[in-house]
Amino acid sequence: MASEKEAALLTVPSDSPTLFDKIINKEIPANIVYEDDKVLAFRDTNPQAPVHILLIPKVRDGLTGLSKAEEKHCEILGQLLYTAKLVAKQEGLLENGFRLVINDGPSGCQSVYHLHLHLLGGRQMNWPPG
């Protein structure tokens, strides 16, 4: 199995449905922890911390990564951050803290070209992260 870095270097943006689109459409299962009309949050299948949740916009609208964000995406970007706080609270992470990560592009180790936030918590994080 390829490492995350290798997978990211081999992945290219596409207009084809992503793994996340298939999760949104309930074509493949996911352990969903939060859903509203704009955002979906589910547990990562390869967790890097005791709590590792991915938050995604339900509509991609060209937002394959943060580097592709335009002014029209401001509302959903804010909604993703606020939802991350709600999910962190739901997971009991507010007292001790948590980390939010956005991987962008090949050097950022992005392997799915559908903007997503990683919410990590439940342990002491290290710095620098990578």
Stockholm file with secondary structure:
# STOCKHOLM 1.0

chainA/1-130         MASEKEAALLTVPSDSPTLFDKIINKEIPANIVYEDDKVLAFRDTNPQAPVHILLIPKVRDGLTGLSKAEEKHCEILGQLLYTAKLVAKQEGLLENGFRLVINDGPSGCQSVYHLHLHLLGGRQMNWPPG
#=GR chainA/1-130 SS CCCHHHHHHHCCCCSSCCHHHHHHTTSSCCCEEEECSSEEEEECSSCSSSEEEEEEESCCTTCSSGGGCCGGGHHHHHHHHHHHHHHHHHTTCTTTCEEEECCCTGGGTCCSSSCCEEEEESSCCCSSCC
#=GC SS_cons         CCCHHHHHHHCCCCSSCCHHHHHHTTSSCCCEEEECSSEEEEECSSCSSSEEEEEEESCCTTCSSGGGCCGGGHHHHHHHHHHHHHHHHHTTCTTTCEEEECCCTGGGTCCSSSCCEEEEESSCCCSSCC
//
